[in-house]
Amino acid sequence: MSLFIRLVRAQLTFSVIFASYMVQLGLLKVFRRWQVDPETGREEAVIPGWLRRRQARVDETNARRLLADILKLRGVYIKLGQVLSIMGGFLPPVYIKRLETLQDAVPPHPFDEIEQAFIDSLGAGPEAYFDSMDPEPVAAASLGQVHVAYMGGDRKVAVKVLYPGIRDVVRIDLKVIGLMVRVYKWFVPVQNIEAVHESLVDLLRRETDYIHEADCMRRMSANFASDDHILFPEVIQEVTTKDVLTMTFMEGIKITRLDDIRDRGVSLHKLGERLVKSFYKQVFIDRFFHADPHPGNFLVQPVDGTDDARLVVLDFGAISEVDEKTVFGMVDILRGFFEQKDELVLRGIDDIGFVAEGGDRALLEQTVNTYFQKLLKLESYAPSSFMNRSSRELEALADPEVARRELRGLMRSVHYPDGWFYVERASVMMFWLAGQIAPDLNQFEIGFPYVLPLLSQRLQKSRPSSPPDDGVQASASRG
């Protein structure tokens, strides 16, 4: 598929989906009516049953259309679909169900294309470096695929090869995604939403540079050098370039094969806890974290004779750093939850950079306070607890409880912070994955020991002459 045809096809898919929803929106404006709830005094929409059924058909048709075209276009769209399958809470459920298939069903490229890309990068074929190389890939992703090879006799290695021409494909795809972001902003006028597109551009630039990935792999491995239960591949430098990454082959069970892991005697609770602890360490201590923690990037090695397991971490192209202001903003938010102080939550949101300059700060604070009070009514602060809530509870939590005339003002009061894309993406994907492994795990409590030193620093900075109060100590003992 030529780049021009690819561009046209992607824009056509987006335009057809967009047009179908514009028709539905037009029908909605014509046939819905508004009534005031006598108890709350709030306006509520009354939508005819036939229009609701039509909406369901439109969602189903567009979800099928989107999945089919993603599989044809591949490249960036597969990666985008994988992220949306986990993070796309704003999408109708049928989209999530369709896009989830992209986590395991990425079609590979023919081996002759991979072999030619290897030759173009290293100047010779695989036979010049390996005793043998399996033409069938063990993994295929959106930007490249991995083949098993042997070198020096029985030394098993994994060879990751970037798809030929993928950088041009990425450049074209990002133009279409940029258009999608601009259209989205027309409906949802959040300030600086363009930062999402800019972050995606930066992310994909780094993910198509295997020299960068090799450096990140070494750095993260060094950060966990003292923990023999977190394992990383080793880079084979002499067969690594910008387009080819060769590393030691890591054995293990895919982390979502929970029955197989359980059958080996592994405690899923311990496994989920280890996964979450590793993420808190990356964010709050190392400030250097895995920004793409989807299920395909983790393997499990059971430890014989115990209920424990080692965690193997893979794929380091999407590694990112987090700045101090964001870290301490998150500390304030967590402290606000534990101490039940909404002013701390607001301060953390402000420090991270979510408050737009010139926005309606009073309305934003009112909305945050409303959300905070709803959260306090839940039994647990663990992110996994949300998975067990009824759809009615989740809908109530998602309702900002502002009048329709105030909603756009609220959106204009929110600024999407630079760099937040990586933190948000990684956090949602990690908490989702850990929640699948161990639904009863309290992921906030597990992270408290990693946050506590930063909390002490925060308290000393704000009140240098006063020790922490009893409320903080009580919160720490609860954690």
C-alpha positions as CSV (number, residue, x, y, z in Angstrom):
1,M,0.0,0.0,0.0
2,S,1.5,3.3,-1.1
3,L,1.8,6.1,1.5
4,F,-0.7,8.3,-0.4
5,I,-3.3,5.5,-0.6
6,R,-2.6,4.8,3.1
7,L,-3.3,8.4,4.0
8,V,-6.5,8.5,1.9
9,R,-7.7,5.2,3.4
10,A,-7.1,6.3,7.0
11,Q,-8.8,9.7,6.4
12,L,-11.7,7.9,4.7
13,T,-12.2,5.6,7.6
14,F,-12.1,8.4,10.1
15,S,-14.5,10.5,8.0
16,V,-17.1,7.7,7.6
17,I,-17.1,7.1,11.3
18,F,-17.3,10.8,12.1
19,A,-20.1,11.4,9.6
20,S,-22.2,8.5,11.0
21,Y,-22.0,10.1,14.5
22,M,-22.8,13.5,13.1
23,V,-26.0,12.1,11.7
24,Q,-26.8,10.5,15.0
25,L,-26.1,13.8,16.8
26,G,-28.4,15.6,14.4
27,L,-31.2,13.1,15.1
28,L,-30.5,13.4,18.8
29,K,-30.9,17.2,18.8
30,V,-34.2,16.9,16.9
31,F,-35.9,14.1,18.8
32,R,-34.6,14.3,22.4
33,R,-36.3,16.5,24.9
34,W,-35.2,18.0,28.2
35,Q,-37.0,17.8,31.5
36,V,-36.0,18.9,35.0
37,D,-35.7,16.3,37.7
38,P,-37.9,17.6,40.6
39,E,-35.6,16.2,43.3
40,T,-32.3,17.5,42.0
41,G,-33.4,20.4,39.9
42,R,-31.1,19.2,37.1
43,E,-31.9,18.9,33.5
44,E,-32.1,15.4,32.1
45,A,-32.3,14.2,28.5
46,V,-35.2,12.0,27.5
47,I,-34.2,9.9,24.4
48,P,-36.7,7.8,22.4
49,G,-36.1,4.0,22.5
50,W,-35.7,3.7,18.7
51,L,-33.0,6.3,18.8
52,R,-31.1,4.4,21.5
53,R,-31.4,1.2,19.5
54,R,-30.0,3.1,16.4
55,Q,-27.1,4.3,18.5
56,A,-26.2,0.8,19.5
57,R,-26.2,-0.3,15.8
58,V,-24.1,2.7,14.9
59,D,-21.6,1.8,17.6
60,E,-21.4,-1.9,16.6
61,T,-21.0,-1.1,12.9
62,N,-18.3,1.5,13.5
63,A,-16.4,-0.7,15.9
64,R,-16.2,-3.5,13.3
65,R,-15.2,-1.0,10.7
66,L,-12.5,0.5,12.9
67,L,-11.0,-3.0,13.8
68,A,-11.0,-4.1,10.1
69,D,-9.2,-1.0,8.9
70,I,-6.7,-1.1,11.8
71,L,-5.7,-4.6,10.8
72,K,-5.3,-3.5,7.1
73,L,-3.4,-0.3,7.9
74,R,-1.3,-1.8,10.8
75,G,1.5,0.4,12.0
76,V,0.6,3.1,14.4
77,Y,-3.1,2.2,14.3
78,I,-2.5,-1.2,15.9
79,K,-0.6,0.5,18.7
80,L,-3.3,3.1,19.1
81,G,-6.0,0.4,19.1
82,Q,-4.1,-1.6,21.8
83,V,-4.0,1.5,24.0
84,L,-7.6,2.3,23.4
85,S,-8.7,-1.2,24.3
86,I,-7.4,-0.5,27.8
87,M,-7.5,3.3,28.2
88,G,-10.6,4.0,26.1
89,G,-13.1,4.4,28.9
90,F,-14.7,7.2,26.9
91,L,-15.6,4.8,24.1
92,P,-18.8,2.6,23.9
93,P,-18.1,-0.9,25.4
94,V,-18.4,-2.5,22.0
95,Y,-15.3,-0.7,20.8
96,I,-13.3,-2.1,23.8
97,K,-14.5,-5.6,23.1
98,R,-13.4,-5.4,19.4
99,L,-10.1,-3.7,20.0
100,E,-9.1,-6.1,22.8
101,T,-8.3,-8.7,20.1
102,L,-5.4,-6.5,19.0
103,Q,-3.5,-7.4,22.2
104,D,-2.7,-10.9,20.9
105,A,-3.6,-10.9,17.2
106,V,-1.2,-8.7,15.4
107,P,-0.4,-10.3,11.9
108,P,3.3,-10.7,11.2
109,H,5.2,-9.5,8.1
110,P,6.7,-12.1,5.7
111,F,10.2,-13.3,6.6
112,D,11.7,-12.1,3.3
113,E,10.8,-8.5,4.3
114,I,12.3,-8.9,7.7
115,E,15.5,-10.5,6.2
116,Q,15.9,-7.7,3.8
117,A,15.5,-5.1,6.5
118,F,18.2,-7.0,8.5
119,I,20.6,-6.9,5.5
120,D,19.9,-3.2,4.9
121,S,20.8,-2.4,8.5
122,L,23.8,-4.7,9.2
123,G,25.2,-5.1,5.7
124,A,24.9,-8.9,5.7
125,G,22.2,-11.5,6.2
126,P,21.3,-13.2,9.4
127,E,23.6,-16.2,8.5
128,A,26.6,-13.9,8.9
129,Y,25.8,-13.4,12.6
130,F,23.8,-16.4,13.7
131,D,24.1,-20.2,13.4
132,S,20.4,-20.2,12.6
133,M,17.3,-17.9,12.7
134,D,13.7,-19.1,12.8
135,P,11.7,-17.6,10.0
136,E,8.5,-17.8,12.1
137,P,8.3,-14.9,14.5
138,V,7.6,-15.5,18.2
139,A,6.0,-12.1,18.5
140,A,4.6,-9.5,16.1
141,A,4.0,-5.9,17.2
142,S,2.8,-2.7,15.5
143,L,6.3,-1.5,14.6
144,G,8.5,-4.6,14.4
145,Q,8.6,-8.3,15.1
146,V,10.8,-10.8,17.0
147,H,12.5,-13.9,15.8
148,V,14.5,-16.6,17.7
149,A,18.1,-17.1,16.6
150,Y,21.1,-19.1,17.9
151,M,24.6,-17.9,18.0
152,G,27.8,-19.5,19.3
153,G,26.3,-22.9,19.5
154,D,23.3,-23.1,21.9
155,R,23.1,-19.4,22.8
156,K,19.5,-18.5,22.2
157,V,18.8,-14.9,21.4
158,A,15.8,-12.8,20.4
159,V,16.2,-10.6,17.3
160,K,13.8,-7.7,17.0
161,V,13.6,-6.1,13.5
162,L,11.9,-2.9,12.6
163,Y,9.5,-3.2,9.8
164,P,10.9,-1.7,6.5
165,G,9.6,1.8,5.7
166,I,7.8,2.0,9.0
167,R,9.1,5.5,9.8
168,D,7.4,6.9,6.7
169,V,4.3,5.0,7.6
170,V,4.4,6.5,11.1
171,R,4.9,10.0,9.7
172,I,1.7,9.7,7.5
173,D,-0.3,8.0,10.3
174,L,0.5,10.8,12.7
175,K,-0.9,13.4,10.3
176,V,-4.2,11.7,10.4
177,I,-4.1,11.3,14.2
178,G,-3.3,15.0,14.5
179,L,-6.5,15.8,12.5
180,M,-8.4,13.5,14.8
181,V,-7.1,15.4,17.8
182,R,-8.2,18.7,16.3
183,V,-11.7,17.4,15.6
184,Y,-11.9,16.0,19.2
185,K,-10.9,19.4,20.6
186,W,-13.9,20.9,18.7
187,F,-16.2,18.7,20.9
188,V,-14.0,18.7,24.1
189,P,-12.2,22.0,24.4
190,V,-9.6,20.9,26.9
191,Q,-6.6,23.3,26.9
192,N,-3.3,21.9,25.4
193,I,-5.0,18.6,24.3
194,E,-2.5,18.8,21.4
195,A,0.1,17.6,23.9
196,V,-1.3,14.1,23.5
197,H,-0.4,14.2,19.8
198,E,3.0,15.7,20.5
199,S,3.7,13.0,23.1
200,L,2.6,10.3,20.7
201,V,5.0,11.7,18.0
202,D,7.8,11.7,20.6
203,L,7.0,8.2,21.8
204,L,7.0,6.7,18.3
205,R,10.2,8.5,17.4
206,R,11.9,6.7,20.3
207,E,10.2,3.4,19.6
208,T,11.6,3.4,16.1
209,D,15.2,3.8,17.4
210,Y,16.5,0.5,18.8
211,I,19.8,2.1,19.9
212,H,17.7,4.2,22.3
213,E,15.7,1.1,23.4
214,A,19.0,-0.8,24.1
215,D,20.2,2.1,26.3
216,C,16.9,2.2,28.2
217,M,17.0,-1.6,28.7
218,R,20.5,-1.3,30.3
219,R,19.5,1.6,32.5
220,M,16.3,0.0,33.8
221,S,18.1,-3.3,34.4
222,A,20.7,-1.4,36.5
223,N,17.9,0.2,38.5
224,F,16.7,-3.3,39.5
225,A,20.2,-4.9,39.9
226,S,19.6,-5.6,43.6
227,D,16.2,-7.4,43.0
228,D,16.7,-10.9,41.6
229,H,12.9,-11.3,41.1
230,I,12.8,-8.7,38.3
231,L,14.6,-9.8,35.2
232,F,15.6,-8.0,32.0
233,P,17.2,-9.2,28.7
234,E,20.8,-8.4,28.0
235,V,21.7,-6.5,24.8
236,I,23.9,-8.2,22.2
237,Q,25.8,-5.1,21.2
238,E,27.5,-6.5,18.1
239,V,24.2,-7.3,16.4
240,T,22.3,-4.2,17.4
241,T,21.6,-1.1,15.3
242,K,18.9,1.6,15.0
243,D,16.7,-1.0,13.1
244,V,17.8,-4.3,14.7
245,L,17.9,-5.1,18.4
246,T,19.4,-8.5,19.5
247,M,19.1,-9.6,23.1
248,T,19.2,-12.7,25.2
249,F,16.0,-14.8,24.9
250,M,13.9,-14.7,28.0
251,E,11.7,-17.7,28.9
252,G,8.5,-17.5,30.7
253,I,4.7,-17.7,30.8
254,K,2.7,-14.8,29.4
255,I,1.4,-12.9,32.4
256,T,-2.3,-13.1,31.3
257,R,-2.2,-16.9,31.2
258,L,-3.5,-17.0,34.7
259,D,-4.6,-20.6,34.8
260,D,-1.1,-21.8,33.6
261,I,0.6,-19.6,36.2
262,R,-1.7,-20.8,39.0
263,D,-1.2,-24.4,38.0
264,R,2.5,-23.9,38.6
265,G,1.7,-23.0,42.2
266,V,2.3,-19.3,41.9
267,S,0.3,-17.0,44.2
268,L,-1.4,-14.5,41.9
269,H,-1.7,-12.1,44.8
270,K,2.1,-12.1,45.2
271,L,2.6,-11.7,41.5
272,G,0.2,-8.7,41.3
273,E,1.9,-7.2,44.3
274,R,5.4,-7.6,42.7
275,L,4.2,-6.0,39.5
276,V,2.7,-3.0,41.3
277,K,5.7,-2.5,43.5
278,S,8.0,-2.5,40.5
279,F,5.9,0.3,38.9
280,Y,5.9,2.5,42.1
281,K,9.6,2.1,42.3
282,Q,10.0,3.2,38.7
283,V,7.8,6.3,39.1
284,F,8.5,7.5,42.6
285,I,12.1,6.4,43.2
286,D,13.9,6.0,39.8
287,R,11.7,8.6,38.0
288,F,12.3,6.4,35.0
289,F,9.4,4.1,34.1
290,H,8.0,1.7,31.5
291,A,5.3,3.7,29.6
292,D,3.9,0.7,27.7
293,P,3.1,-2.0,30.4
294,H,0.6,-4.0,28.3
295,P,0.3,-7.8,28.9
296,G,2.6,-8.8,26.0
297,N,5.5,-7.1,27.8
298,F,5.6,-9.3,30.8
299,L,6.5,-13.0,31.3
300,V,6.4,-15.0,34.5
301,Q,9.0,-17.5,35.7
302,P,7.7,-19.7,38.5
303,V,10.2,-20.4,41.3
304,D,10.1,-24.2,41.9
305,G,9.1,-25.3,45.4
306,T,7.5,-22.0,46.3
307,D,4.4,-19.9,45.5
308,D,6.7,-17.1,44.2
309,A,7.7,-16.1,40.7
310,R,10.2,-13.9,38.9
311,L,8.8,-11.2,36.6
312,V,10.4,-10.7,33.2
313,V,10.1,-7.2,31.7
314,L,10.3,-6.7,27.9
315,D,10.1,-3.9,25.3
316,F,11.9,-0.7,26.3
317,G,11.1,1.7,23.5
318,A,8.4,3.5,25.4
319,I,10.5,4.2,28.5
320,S,9.9,7.7,29.9
321,E,11.0,10.0,32.7
322,V,8.8,11.9,35.2
323,D,9.7,15.3,36.6
324,E,9.8,16.3,40.2
325,K,6.7,18.6,40.0
326,T,4.5,15.8,38.7
327,V,5.8,13.3,41.3
328,F,5.1,15.7,44.2
329,G,1.7,16.6,42.7
330,M,0.8,12.9,42.7
331,V,2.1,12.6,46.3
332,D,-0.3,15.5,47.3
333,I,-3.2,13.7,45.6
334,L,-2.5,10.4,47.4
335,R,-2.0,12.2,50.7
336,G,-5.3,14.0,50.2
337,F,-7.1,10.6,49.7
338,F,-5.5,9.1,52.8
339,E,-6.1,12.2,55.0
340,Q,-9.5,13.0,53.4
341,K,-8.4,16.5,52.6
342,D,-9.8,17.8,49.3
343,E,-7.5,20.9,49.4
344,L,-4.5,18.6,49.1
345,V,-6.0,16.9,46.1
346,L,-6.6,20.3,44.5
347,R,-3.0,21.4,45.2
348,G,-1.7,18.2,43.6
349,I,-3.8,18.7,40.5
350,D,-2.6,22.3,40.3
351,D,1.1,21.3,40.7
352,I,0.9,18.7,38.0
353,G,-0.5,21.4,35.7
354,F,-4.1,20.5,35.1
355,V,-5.5,24.0,35.9
356,A,-5.7,26.1,32.7
357,E,-4.6,29.7,32.9
358,G,-7.6,32.0,32.8
359,G,-10.1,29.2,33.3
360,D,-13.0,29.1,35.8
361,R,-11.0,27.9,38.8
362,A,-14.0,28.1,41.1
363,L,-16.0,25.7,38.9
364,L,-13.1,23.4,38.6
365,E,-12.6,23.3,42.3
366,Q,-16.3,22.7,42.8
367,T,-16.2,19.7,40.4
368,V,-13.0,18.2,42.0
369,N,-14.7,18.5,45.4
370,T,-17.7,16.7,44.1
371,Y,-15.6,13.8,42.7
372,F,-13.6,13.7,45.9
373,Q,-16.8,13.2,48.0
374,K,-17.9,10.4,45.7
375,L,-14.6,8.7,46.0
376,L,-14.8,8.9,49.8
377,K,-18.0,7.0,49.7
378,L,-16.3,3.9,48.1
379,E,-15.1,1.3,50.5
380,S,-11.5,1.1,49.2
381,Y,-9.1,3.4,47.4
382,A,-7.6,0.6,45.4
383,P,-7.9,1.2,41.7
384,S,-8.9,-2.4,41.1
385,S,-12.0,-1.9,43.3
386,F,-13.5,0.1,40.5
387,M,-13.7,-3.0,38.4
388,N,-16.2,-4.5,40.8
389,R,-18.6,-1.6,40.9
390,S,-21.9,-1.7,39.2
391,S,-22.4,0.3,35.9
392,R,-24.8,2.6,37.8
393,E,-22.1,3.4,40.4
394,L,-19.5,4.1,37.7
395,E,-21.9,6.3,35.7
396,A,-22.6,8.3,38.9
397,L,-18.9,8.7,39.5
398,A,-18.3,9.9,36.0
399,D,-21.0,12.5,36.2
400,P,-19.4,15.9,36.8
401,E,-22.7,17.2,38.2
402,V,-22.5,20.6,36.5
403,A,-25.2,22.2,34.4
404,R,-25.0,21.8,30.6
405,R,-24.2,25.5,30.2
406,E,-21.2,25.1,32.6
407,L,-19.7,22.0,30.9
408,R,-17.7,23.7,28.2
409,G,-16.5,26.2,30.8
410,L,-15.3,23.3,32.9
411,M,-13.5,21.8,29.9
412,R,-11.8,25.1,29.1
413,S,-10.6,25.2,32.7
414,V,-8.6,22.0,32.3
415,H,-5.1,22.1,30.8
416,Y,-3.5,18.8,29.6
417,P,0.0,18.9,31.2
418,D,3.1,18.3,29.1
419,G,4.4,14.8,29.8
420,W,1.3,13.6,31.5
421,F,0.4,11.4,28.5
422,Y,3.1,8.9,29.5
423,V,2.3,8.8,33.2
424,E,-1.5,8.5,32.6
425,R,-1.1,5.8,30.0
426,A,1.3,3.7,32.1
427,S,-0.7,4.1,35.3
428,V,-4.0,3.1,33.7
429,M,-2.5,0.1,31.8
430,M,-0.5,-1.1,34.9
431,F,-3.4,-0.8,37.3
432,W,-5.7,-2.5,34.8
433,L,-3.2,-5.4,34.3
434,A,-2.6,-5.9,38.1
435,G,-6.4,-5.8,38.6
436,Q,-6.8,-8.7,36.2
437,I,-4.2,-10.7,38.0
438,A,-5.3,-10.0,41.6
439,P,-8.7,-8.1,41.7
440,D,-8.6,-7.8,45.5
441,L,-5.2,-6.2,45.6
442,N,-5.1,-2.7,47.2
443,Q,-2.8,-1.0,44.8
444,F,-2.7,2.3,46.7
445,E,-1.7,0.7,50.0
446,I,1.1,-1.3,48.3
447,G,2.6,1.9,47.0
448,F,2.5,3.8,50.2
449,P,6.0,2.8,51.4
450,Y,7.4,4.3,48.1
451,V,5.4,7.5,48.6
452,L,6.1,7.9,52.4
453,P,9.7,9.3,52.0
454,L,8.4,11.8,49.5
455,L,5.6,12.7,51.8
456,S,8.1,13.4,54.6
457,Q,10.0,15.7,52.2
458,R,6.8,17.5,51.3
459,L,5.9,18.0,54.9
460,Q,9.3,19.3,55.9
461,K,9.3,21.7,53.0
462,S,5.9,23.1,53.9
463,R,6.4,23.1,57.7
464,P,10.1,23.0,58.3
465,S,9.9,23.6,62.1
466,S,7.0,21.2,62.8
467,P,6.9,17.4,62.9
468,P,4.2,15.5,61.0
469,D,0.9,15.6,62.8
470,D,-0.9,12.7,64.2
471,G,-3.3,12.5,61.3
472,V,-0.5,11.8,58.9
473,Q,1.0,9.1,61.2
474,A,-2.4,7.5,61.6
475,S,-2.8,7.4,57.8
476,A,0.6,5.8,57.5
477,S,-0.3,3.1,60.0
478,R,-3.5,2.4,58.1
479,G,-1.4,1.9,54.9
